Amino acid sequence: MEQINWGILSTANIAFEQVVPAIRRSNRALVSAVASRSREKAERFKTPVIYDSYEELLNDSSIDAVYIPLPNSLHKEWAVKAMNAKKHVLLEKPAALTVEDMLEIKETADANNVVFMEAFMYQFHSQHRRVRELLDSTIIGEFRHLKANFSWMLDNPNDIRLNRELGGGAMWDVGCYGVHAVTQIIGMKPIKVSMTGHIHSEFNVDLSSTCVFIDEQNRTAEVSASMELPFIDRYEIIGSQGSILVESSFRPDVSVNQRGKVSVKDMDGNIILYETFKADQYLNQVEHFHDCILEGKKPVYSAENSIEITRYIQSSYQSLYNDSRLTDIQINNFNLKV
């Protein structure tokens, strides 16, 4: 196999605007089919084949891989069905809403010997590699605290992100990026979490929420997410000798100059380093996924990592809805070694 034939399950905006164009920028891929109940929306993708049902697409033996940007609550069902049909799966974040569902996804991928990866595209941008280099250099001393913010203004009252049954809520939607940055980019492994927020009285989802995480070394992290505030995406790492600020951290592609920005301050707040980075994070994600299929590489972001993220966010929501000030993050209960 030298070229990956892709199928797309649904006509979600993220597929049309970002992921499908990125797949088409790869010289190792062809977007062969899309499945949707809306013929009109599917025709926008200009694929050789349009299927009226997801099952039809999965039964197409010519399709090697599928991208799934369905509502959050449907991710596990269709990822499992796709992998049982021997398709490699790139699954939009969050991959699952419970650890149990995420474990089933991993088991299905292993049983069918297919590549699975959750689509946290931002991690494939070069600015985050630079952040890890700076942390390793101890330019800011010992890591003590992290603040991550991702917010945007949702003005559609019918948006699925306001539906709790579909996996709606700000922390699931954009807060997951901050949780990912804390635990996967920085490498903090929290053991306790407290989450509070503004829960919509009608929809019963968090429009704005903030998690505070604590690890065994008593280091802390604060992750804020909102669907009712102006667009902000950034995280800041604070150490004993200074801080690292990463602006346009999650969606540099929609920033003014389409660049991520990394700055370092010393203990007195003086900027001692400022660098900008431009990269095609969506294409980088797709090419890494292709490497895993064609060259047998292991995803840099594995199913085990996705289980971690799911556990952290699931525990956060347990704290929010149970009105708990501090919730232990249960690791052993899920039979996972990390």
C-alpha positions, 0 to 999 in steps of 0.5 A: 500500500502506497496510498491511503484511501480515506473515508469520512464519517459525517460532514462536520465543519472540522472535517470540511474546513480543516482535516479533509483539506489537510489529508488532501495536502498529503501526497500519500492520501486520497479522500475517497468517500464521505458518509452523511444523511445530508446529500447536500452537505456531503456534496461539498466534499467533492469525493468520488463516492457519497454514502447515505449511511456510515455502515455502507462506507465501513463495508467499502473494502477499498477504504483503508482509514476513516476520520470520525468527527461525530458528536462526542457521545457517538465516538466510541460506537463508530470507532469500534465499528470502524476498527472491527471493519479493519479500518484505521481510525483517526478519532476527533477529540475527545475520543470517549466520555468514559474510561470504560469506553476508551478501554473498549476502543483500545482493546478493539484496535489491538484485536484488529491490529489497526492504527488508532489515534485521537486527533489532538492536532495541536501537539504536532505543532513545532512550538510545543517541542520547543517548550519541552526543550526549554523545560529540559534546559531548566531555564525557568527552574523547577516546574511549579504551576501551569495555567491553560485557557481556551475560550470562544463564544458560542452563539447558537442555542441549538449547537450540539455542544449544549447537549449533555447527552451528546457529550456537550460542555466547555471542558469536553469541547476545549478544556480537553486541550488544556488537560492534554497540555498539562499531562502530555506536553508538560508531563504532570500526572495529577492525583486530585482535581477540583472543578467548578463552573457556570452550569447552564440552568436549562442545558445542564452543561458547563458553559465555563469551567475551571479545573485545579489539578494537584500531583504527588509533588504538590505541583498545581495546574489550572485549566479554564474552558469557556463557550461564553468568552472571547477567543483565547488559547494559551498556556503558561508554565511557571517555575521557580526561576521564571515562566514560559508563555505559549500564546496561540497555543492550540489554534495558531492557524487562526491567529493573526499571523498564523504563528505560535508564540513562545516567550520566556520571562525571568524572575523579575518579569523581564522577557529574555526569549521570544520566538515564533513558530509556523507549522501545518499542525493538521498536515503533520498529524495526518502524515504521522498517522500515515507513517503509523499505517505505512511504516509500522510506527507507533502513534506518539499519542497512544490509546493509553494516553487517551485513556489518561486524558479521559480519566482526568476529565471524567474525574473533573466532571464528577467533581463538578456535578457532585459539588466536590471540592477535591476528588481523587483521580481513580487510577487502579479502578480502571486496571490501567498501568501508567 
